[in-house]
Amino acid sequence: WNRLAKAADAAGQKDRAREAWEASLALNPAQEEVARRLGRKEAAEGAPEDLPKLLRRMRPSVVLVKTERGHLTGFLAMRRGWIVTAAHGVSAGDEHVEITRFVDGSDPVMIEGVVAFRDERRDLALVYCADLPAEAPMCQLRSSKGLEVGERVYTIGNPGLEQEVLSLTPSEGIFSGVRKKEDEPTLLQCN
């Protein structure tokens, strides 16, 4: 991504360069130079964030995905318009899903998404949503490399309570380790 960003920068394609820098930082947030280039000095310094501040920042990046099977949590990632969610809640026949965004200070916004990719083995589904606004913030992805056993982790989800959905519910746990079985995807255990 860094090479692509530098090439786009050299060609004067500023928007394309910024997208590539953002993708690079999402894959490896420890790149202080890239974080500074994107104007994210505080991210580069690695200052810990308190949970309420983290939740306020993450809220616009976490969505509710409604399928025929039920409700799932998804998050905005990669390039604009893409949502990552779990495949176990998306049927093989699902082509369209309903996306609910939670925007601060207003009612939830519902838009349609198209299931673009589904991998049961990795429990991963990608949904494309053309109506996501360009300013919708993407989650910064972090590599599991460098995670230490016992490190604090948070989840934000939309669990169900019978017919009710508990929107944007945080949970706290700890990173317990990497689990790998032969011919199986690598799993991160968090308790």
N, C-alpha and C positions, 0 to 999 in steps of 0.2 A: 504494500500500500504506500509505503514511503516513496518508493521509486516512481510509482504512478503519480503521486502528489507532486513530486519535484518536476516531472515531465509536464504535467498540466500547468504548473506554475510557470515554467519556462515558456510554454506556448501561450501564456496570457489567459488561460481558462481558469479564472479564479474560483468560480462555483464548483467546478469539477475537482480542482485541487483541494478545496475545503472539505468536500465529501470524502476524498481519499484520506486526508489527514484525520478526519473524524473516525473513519473506519479503522485506521491504524491505531488510534488512541483507544478505541473501544476494545480492540483485541489485546492491547498491552497498555494499560493505564499508567504504567511506571515510566513511560517516556516523558521525562520532564521537558525536554526541548519541544516536543510536539504539543504538549499541554500549554506551554507558554505561547507557541505560535498561534494556537486557537484562543488565546486570551483566558486560559483556565489556570492561572497561577496558583490559586488555592488548591486545585486538584493535584497539581504537581508537587506541592509541598506536603501533601498527604496528611493534613490536619484532620484529626478525628471529628466526625460530625455527631451532634447529639441526635437522638432518635426523632424527636418532633421535627427538627429541621430537615432531617433525611426524608421523613414521610412527606413533608410539604414539597420537597424537591422532586420526589419520585412519583407523587400522585398523578401528574398529567401523563406519565409514561406507562402506567399500569392500566389495563383495560379489562372489562368483563366480556367474555366471548360466549355467546349463546348459540348452541347447536341443537339438533334434534334430540341428542342424548342428555343434554342438560347445560350446566354453566361451567365455564373454565376461567382461569386467569390467563391473561396474556400480557406481553410487554412489547413496547415499540423498540425495535432494534434494527441494526444494519443500515439500510438506506430508508429514506422517507417513504412511508406508506406500508412498511412491512411490520408484521406482528408475529411474534414467536409464542406458541402455546403448546400444550400437550396433545399428542396424537390420540391418547386413550379416550378422549371425549369427542373426537371428530370421527364420524362414521366414514367408511370408504366412499359412500355415495354422496356425502355432503359436498355441495359445490359452493353454497353461499352460507354465511353465518352473520349473525347480528353482533355488532361491536358497540359497547357502551363505554364512552370516555367520561371521566370525571374531571371536569374543569373547575378550578377553584372559583368560588363565588357565584356559581350558576348551576342550573339543573343539569343532570347527566345528559350527554349528547349521544344519540343512537345513529349509527351509520352502518352500511353494509360492507362486508368483506368477502373476498373470494378465496377459497381454499386452493393454494397453489402447490403445496407439497405436504406429504404425510409419510412418516417413517415410523411404523409400529415398533420396530426393534429398538430404536433410540427414543421412542415416545416423544417424537418431535413433529410438530406441524407448523407450517408457515402460511400465513394469511396475508393477502394483499388487499389494501384498503385505499383506493384512489382518493377518497374523500377526506383522508387525514390531512389536516392543515400543515403547510410547510414548516410552521413554527412549533409543531408538536415535538417536544423533546424526546430523544431516544435514550434508553437506558445505556449506561456505560457498562460494557461487559468486561469482566476481569478473568484472567487466566487462573486456573487452579494452582499453577506453579507459584510457589512462594507462600501458599496458605499453610499455616501452622496448626497442628492439632491443638485444640483448645481455643482457637481464635473465635471471637464472637461473630455470628452471622444473623441476618434478619431476612424474613420473608414477608412479602405483602401479597395478600391473595383475596379471593372472593369466595370463601367457603359457604356451603349451603347449610341451612338449619331447617329441615323439612322443605317447605315450599319457599321459604324466605332466603334471600341471598344477603350475606353480611359483607357489604362492599368495603374493599380496601382495609382489610383487617391485618394488622401487623403481628408477627410472632418473632420471638428471639430464641436462639439456640447457640450451639457451638459446633464448630467443624470437628468431626471425629476421625476423618481419614479418607483415603482413596481406596476404593474396593474394585478389584479387577479379576474377572474370571476369564478363562480361556475362551476365545471366540465370542465374547460378550462385550458390550460397550463399557467404558470406564464409568464408575459411579462415584459420586461424592456423598459420603455419609455425614449427615448433620442431625444432631439430636437436640 
